[in-house]
Amino acid sequence: MTRPQQVDIAQIRARYPDVFDRPASARLATPAMIVAALAILAYGLVDLDFSPSRFFAGLSQLGWISLMMIPPDPGSSLPVYLKALGETLSIALLGTTLAAVFALPISLLAARNVVPSNILRFPVRRLLDSIRGVDTLIWALVWINVVGLGPFAGVLAIAVSDFGAFGKLFSEAIEGADQKQVEGIRASGGSALHEIRFGLLPQVLPVIAGQVLYFIESNTRSATIIGIVGAGGIGLQLAEQIRVLEWQKVSFLILMILVAVAAIDFISGKLRFAIIGGRWRRRLSSFLVGEGGAKRRMRGTCPQCRRVVNA
């Protein structure tokens, strides 16, 4: 039997001094950060008047409200609620569409591979960051004071808020596009507009469409929230019923919102897969299918790839 080799600790210490001879500041950095985080947490709980006794005392009130919500009953207001739900969906759809339409050309100015000059690109990026840094609810309060109560203010709030987010996301998608197609168009004598139209946009449009569909789903919930402050939609009806303590109508409105969000989530998921998944399926199929229509026999091809090609 072979004897185990003895480990020379001194030699290992000499070889890796950064591991064994760390300075005191490096060793104490992690414990100090943990202590600081716990201290900030404790200060926040005290400063915000956190009280476990008040929390547990309020659970009985929450249970009473939950019992009052059963069964959900719209009463005679079902047509009004359906109209308000349609208004909420319209606010989300129109606001998201307007934001995407206006953000696409601006995102080109914020992309590094379209505008190489940092002098021109920097103010556009900071503008998008400034708009994106203000929450949709704040924009709703601003536009309510500008154009008055109603769904128009909600559409403007979602459009402005998503304009900043779309500008950032679209510019990042454009920067991540493959430059070989752009270089090919440039080599064939195409102009800068041709490079964008035929080199960049065909690559990023499926990604952009997927992002827009996701934001439509998210903005359905946002449109409900901004409706509470007077921007129209079902949120206004929800706030009114909570104010008058009509808990059965409140539970019915909540169920309507949940069903609408679930339906939009299902539809947008199918559309995103049809847009993005179909694109990658065509790319993979064109790669695996050789000349003459015969499929290449690739050793080690994953089962998922074979299923995509055979689909």
C-alpha positions in Angstrom: 0.0 0.0 0.0 1.2 3.5 -0.8 1.6 5.8 2.1 -0.2 9.1 1.8 2.0 12.1 1.0 2.6 14.5 3.8 1.3 18.0 3.1 3.9 20.8 3.5 1.8 23.5 5.1 4.7 26.0 5.0 5.2 25.5 1.3 1.5 26.0 0.6 1.5 29.2 2.7 4.4 30.5 0.7 2.8 29.6 -2.6 -0.6 31.3 -1.7 0.2 34.2 0.5 -3.0 36.0 -0.5 -5.2 33.2 1.0 -3.4 32.5 4.3 -1.9 36.0 5.1 -4.9 38.2 4.4 -4.8 41.6 6.0 -7.0 42.4 9.0 -9.1 44.8 6.9 -10.0 42.1 4.4 -10.9 39.5 7.2 -13.1 42.0 9.0 -14.9 43.4 5.9 -17.6 40.7 5.7 -18.5 40.7 9.5 -18.5 44.5 9.5 -20.9 44.6 6.6 -23.2 42.0 8.3 -23.2 44.0 11.5 -23.9 47.2 9.6 -26.8 45.6 7.7 -28.3 44.3 10.9 -27.9 47.7 12.6 -29.7 49.5 9.7 -32.5 46.9 9.8 -33.0 47.4 13.6 -32.9 51.2 13.1 -35.5 51.0 10.3 -37.8 48.8 12.4 -37.7 51.3 15.3 -37.9 54.4 13.2 -40.9 53.1 11.2 -42.7 52.2 14.5 -42.9 48.5 13.7 -45.1 46.8 16.3 -45.7 43.0 16.3 -48.5 43.4 18.8 -50.4 45.8 16.5 -49.8 43.3 13.6 -51.2 40.3 15.4 -54.1 42.4 16.8 -55.0 43.4 13.2 -55.2 39.8 12.0 -58.7 39.5 13.5 -59.8 42.5 11.5 -58.3 41.0 8.4 -60.2 37.8 9.0 -63.5 39.7 9.5 -62.9 41.5 6.2 -62.2 38.2 4.4 -65.5 36.7 5.7 -67.4 39.8 4.6 -66.0 39.3 1.0 -67.8 35.9 0.7 -69.5 35.4 -1.6 -68.4 37.8 -4.3 -71.4 39.7 -5.6 -71.4 42.6 -8.2 -75.0 43.5 -7.4 -76.6 45.5 -10.2 -73.2 47.1 -11.2 -71.9 44.3 -13.4 -72.2 46.3 -16.7 -70.4 49.2 -15.1 -67.6 47.0 -13.9 -67.2 45.3 -17.3 -67.0 48.7 -18.9 -64.4 49.8 -16.3 -62.4 46.6 -16.9 -62.4 47.3 -20.7 -61.2 50.8 -19.9 -58.3 49.5 -17.9 -57.3 47.1 -20.6 -57.5 49.9 -23.2 -55.3 52.2 -21.0 -52.7 49.5 -20.7 -52.7 48.6 -24.4 -52.7 52.1 -25.7 -50.2 53.5 -23.3 -47.7 50.6 -23.9 -48.1 50.9 -27.7 -47.5 54.7 -27.7 -44.4 54.2 -25.5 -43.0 51.6 -27.8 -43.6 53.6 -30.9 -41.9 56.7 -29.6 -39.1 54.8 -27.8 -37.9 52.9 -30.8 -36.3 55.8 -32.7 -34.9 57.3 -29.5 -33.4 54.0 -28.6 -31.3 54.1 -31.8 -29.7 57.3 -30.6 -28.9 55.6 -27.3 -27.2 52.5 -28.9 -23.5 52.5 -29.0 -23.3 50.7 -32.3 -25.6 53.3 -34.0 -24.2 56.5 -32.4 -20.6 55.9 -31.5 -20.1 59.4 -30.1 -20.5 59.6 -26.4 -21.2 63.3 -26.5 -24.5 62.6 -28.5 -25.4 59.4 -26.7 -24.9 60.5 -23.1 -27.7 63.1 -22.9 -30.2 60.7 -24.5 -29.3 57.9 -22.0 -29.6 60.3 -19.1 -33.0 61.5 -20.4 -34.3 58.0 -20.5 -32.9 57.3 -17.0 -34.6 60.4 -15.6 -38.0 59.5 -17.1 -37.6 55.9 -16.0 -36.7 56.9 -12.5 -40.2 58.4 -11.8 -42.9 55.8 -11.0 -46.0 55.4 -13.0 -48.2 56.5 -10.0 -46.3 59.8 -9.8 -46.7 60.4 -13.5 -50.5 59.7 -13.1 -50.7 62.3 -10.4 -48.9 64.8 -12.6 -51.0 64.2 -15.7 -54.2 64.3 -13.7 -53.3 67.9 -12.7 -52.5 68.6 -16.4 -55.4 67.0 -18.3 -57.8 66.3 -15.6 -59.4 63.1 -14.2 -60.1 60.1 -16.5 -58.4 57.5 -18.7 -56.6 60.0 -20.8 -54.3 60.8 -17.9 -53.8 57.1 -17.3 -52.7 56.5 -20.9 -50.2 59.4 -20.7 -48.9 58.2 -17.4 -48.2 54.7 -18.7 -46.8 56.0 -22.0 -44.3 58.4 -20.4 -43.2 55.9 -17.7 -42.7 53.0 -20.2 -41.0 55.4 -22.7 -37.9 55.5 -20.5 -38.0 51.8 -19.8 -38.4 50.9 -23.5 -35.7 53.3 -24.5 -33.2 51.5 -22.3 -34.3 48.0 -23.2 -34.5 48.6 -26.9 -31.0 50.2 -26.9 -29.5 47.3 -25.1 -31.2 44.9 -27.6 -29.8 46.9 -30.5 -26.3 46.9 -29.0 -26.4 43.1 -28.6 -27.3 42.5 -32.3 -24.9 40.7 -34.5 -22.8 43.1 -36.5 -22.0 40.7 -39.4 -25.2 41.6 -41.2 -24.5 45.3 -40.7 -21.0 44.9 -42.1 -22.3 42.9 -45.1 -24.8 45.7 -45.9 -22.0 48.3 -45.5 -19.7 46.3 -47.7 -22.3 46.2 -50.5 -22.6 49.9 -50.5 -25.6 50.4 -48.2 -26.1 53.7 -46.3 -26.5 54.1 -42.6 -30.3 53.9 -42.9 -29.9 50.7 -44.9 -27.8 49.2 -42.1 -30.4 50.0 -39.5 -33.4 48.9 -41.6 -32.0 45.7 -43.1 -29.2 44.8 -40.6 -30.3 45.7 -37.1 -34.1 45.9 -37.1 -34.8 42.4 -38.4 -32.7 41.0 -35.6 -34.1 43.0 -32.7 -37.8 43.3 -33.7 -38.7 39.9 -32.3 -37.1 40.7 -29.0 -38.8 44.1 -28.9 -42.2 42.5 -29.6 -41.7 40.1 -26.7 -40.8 42.9 -24.4 -43.8 45.0 -25.5 -46.1 42.0 -24.9 -44.7 41.5 -21.4 -45.2 45.2 -20.6 -48.8 45.0 -21.7 -49.4 42.3 -19.2 -47.6 44.3 -16.4 -49.3 47.5 -17.3 -52.7 45.9 -16.8 -51.9 45.9 -13.1 -50.4 49.3 -13.2 -53.5 50.7 -14.9 -55.6 49.3 -12.0 -53.3 51.1 -9.4 -53.3 54.4 -11.2 -57.1 54.2 -11.5 -57.3 54.5 -7.7 -55.9 58.0 -7.8 -58.4 59.1 -10.5 -56.9 57.9 -13.8 -59.9 55.9 -14.8 -60.5 52.2 -15.2 -61.5 49.5 -12.7 -59.2 50.9 -10.1 -61.5 53.8 -9.6 -64.4 51.5 -9.0 -62.3 49.4 -6.6 -61.3 52.4 -4.5 -64.9 53.6 -4.3 -66.2 50.2 -3.1 -63.5 50.0 -0.5 -64.4 53.5 0.7 -68.0 52.5 1.3 -67.1 49.1 2.8 -68.9 47.0 0.1 -66.6 44.0 0.6 -68.6 41.6 -1.6 -68.3 44.0 -4.6 -64.6 44.5 -3.7 -63.9 40.7 -3.9 -65.8 40.5 -7.2 -63.7 43.3 -8.6 -60.5 41.6 -7.4 -61.6 38.4 -9.1 -62.2 40.3 -12.3 -58.7 41.7 -12.2 -57.1 38.4 -11.5 -59.0 36.7 -14.4 -58.1 39.5 -16.8 -54.4 39.4 -15.8 -54.2 35.6 -16.1 -55.9 35.7 -19.5 -53.5 38.3 -20.8 -50.5 36.4 -19.3 -51.6 33.3 -21.1 -52.1 35.1 -24.4 -48.9 37.1 -24.3 -46.9 34.0 -23.4 -48.2 32.2 -26.4 -47.5 35.2 -28.6 -44.0 35.6 -27.3 -43.2 32.0 -27.9 -44.7 32.3 -31.4 -42.5 35.3 -32.2 -39.3 34.5 -30.5 -39.5 30.7 -30.4 -40.5 30.4 -34.1 -37.5 32.6 -35.0 -35.0 30.4 -33.3 -36.7 27.3 -34.7 -36.2 28.5 -38.2 -32.6 29.3 -37.5 -31.9 25.9 -36.0 -33.7 24.1 -38.8 -31.7 26.0 -41.5 -28.5 25.0 -39.7 -29.3 21.3 -39.3 -30.8 20.9 -42.8 -28.1 20.5 -45.4 -28.1 21.0 -49.1 -30.6 18.9 -51.0 -33.0 18.8 -48.0 -31.2 16.0 -46.1 -30.7 16.5 -42.4 -27.2 16.4 -41.1 -26.4 13.5 -38.9 -24.9 15.3 -35.9 -23.4 13.1 -33.2 -24.4 14.4 -29.8 -27.3 16.5 -30.9 -29.6 17.2 -27.9 -33.1 15.7 -27.9 -34.6 19.2 -27.6 -32.9 20.2 -30.9 -34.2 17.1 -32.6 -37.7 17.9 -31.4 -37.5 21.4 -32.6 -36.3 20.4 -36.1 -38.9 17.6 -36.4 -41.7 19.8 -35.3 
